[in-house]
């Protein structure tokens, strides 16, 4: 994921004509480390947040069928069997999202 400017800068810093006692190499390592940290910080934070939020959200989804009994039958939008399947549906969507993210990150 390097653009032309990055390649030119890296080539300039690696040029053998510059005698800098390894300074250029240290700069390149530090820049790479920062890029790596930035690339992984958001996905890791999102995964931790999803894990923390999953349990309360599953509890709320499990309560939906109970709340559906309080709604008058004329106002029902979703049938009760569909509401009972929401926790499993949410788990499947969450799993697919996490798996897709991990595959995408592994490709980088």
C-alpha positions as CSV (number, residue, x, y, z in Angstrom):
1,X,0.0,0.0,0.0
2,X,2.8,2.4,-0.8
3,X,2.3,5.3,-3.2
4,X,4.9,6.8,-5.4
5,X,6.0,9.4,-2.8
6,X,6.6,6.6,-0.2
7,X,8.7,4.6,-2.7
8,X,10.8,7.7,-3.7
9,X,11.4,8.5,0.0
10,X,12.3,5.0,0.8
11,X,14.7,4.8,-2.2
12,X,16.3,8.1,-1.1
13,X,16.8,7.0,2.4
14,X,18.3,3.7,1.3
15,X,20.6,5.3,-1.2
16,X,24.2,4.1,-0.5
17,X,25.6,7.6,-1.3
18,X,24.4,8.9,2.1
19,X,26.6,8.0,5.0
20,X,24.4,8.4,8.1
21,X,25.5,5.6,10.5
22,X,22.1,3.7,10.1
23,X,19.9,6.8,10.7
24,X,17.9,6.2,7.5
25,X,17.3,2.6,8.4
26,X,16.0,3.6,11.9
27,X,13.7,6.2,10.3
28,X,12.3,3.6,7.9
29,X,11.7,1.1,10.7
30,X,10.0,3.7,12.9
31,X,7.7,4.7,10.0
32,X,6.9,1.1,9.3
33,X,6.1,0.4,12.9
34,X,3.7,3.4,13.0
35,X,2.0,2.3,9.9
36,X,1.6,-1.2,11.4
37,X,0.2,0.2,14.6
38,X,-2.3,2.4,12.8
39,X,-3.4,-0.5,10.5
40,X,-4.2,-2.8,13.4
41,X,-5.5,-0.4,16.1
42,X,-9.0,0.3,14.7
43,X,-9.8,-3.4,13.9
44,X,-8.6,-4.6,17.3
45,X,-10.6,-1.8,19.1
46,X,-13.7,-2.7,17.0
47,X,-13.4,-6.4,17.9
48,X,-13.0,-5.6,21.6
49,X,-16.0,-3.3,21.5
50,X,-18.1,-5.9,19.6
51,X,-17.2,-8.5,22.2
52,X,-18.1,-6.2,25.0
53,X,-21.4,-5.2,23.4
54,X,-22.4,-8.6,22.2
55,X,-23.7,-10.0,25.5
56,X,-26.0,-7.0,26.4
57,X,-27.2,-6.9,22.8
58,X,-28.0,-10.6,22.9
59,X,-29.9,-10.1,26.1
60,X,-31.9,-7.3,24.6
61,X,-32.7,-9.4,21.5
62,X,-33.8,-12.2,23.7
63,X,-36.3,-9.9,25.4
64,X,-38.0,-8.9,22.1
65,X,-40.4,-11.8,22.0
66,X,-41.6,-11.0,25.5
67,X,-42.1,-7.3,24.5
68,X,-44.0,-8.4,21.4
69,X,-46.7,-9.9,23.6
70,X,-47.4,-6.4,25.0
71,X,-48.0,-5.0,21.5
72,X,-51.6,-5.2,20.3
73,X,-52.1,-7.7,17.4
74,X,-53.2,-4.9,15.1
75,X,-49.9,-3.1,15.4
76,X,-47.6,-6.1,14.9
77,X,-45.0,-5.5,12.2
78,X,-43.0,-8.7,12.5
79,X,-44.5,-12.1,13.4
80,X,-43.5,-13.6,16.8
81,X,-41.5,-16.6,15.3
82,X,-39.3,-14.1,13.4
83,X,-38.7,-12.1,16.6
84,X,-37.7,-15.3,18.4
85,X,-35.0,-16.0,15.7
86,X,-33.4,-12.5,16.0
87,X,-30.6,-13.6,18.5
88,X,-29.5,-16.4,16.2
89,X,-29.7,-14.1,13.2
90,X,-27.7,-11.5,15.0
91,X,-25.0,-14.1,16.0
92,X,-24.7,-15.2,12.4
93,X,-24.4,-11.7,11.0
94,X,-21.8,-10.9,13.7
95,X,-19.8,-14.0,12.9
96,X,-19.8,-13.3,9.1
97,X,-18.7,-9.7,9.8
98,X,-15.8,-10.8,12.0
99,X,-14.8,-13.5,9.6
100,X,-14.8,-11.1,6.7
101,X,-12.8,-8.5,8.6
102,X,-10.2,-11.1,9.6
103,X,-9.9,-12.4,6.0
104,X,-9.5,-8.8,4.8
105,X,-6.8,-8.0,7.4
106,X,-4.9,-11.2,6.6
107,X,-4.7,-10.2,3.0
108,X,-3.0,-6.9,3.9
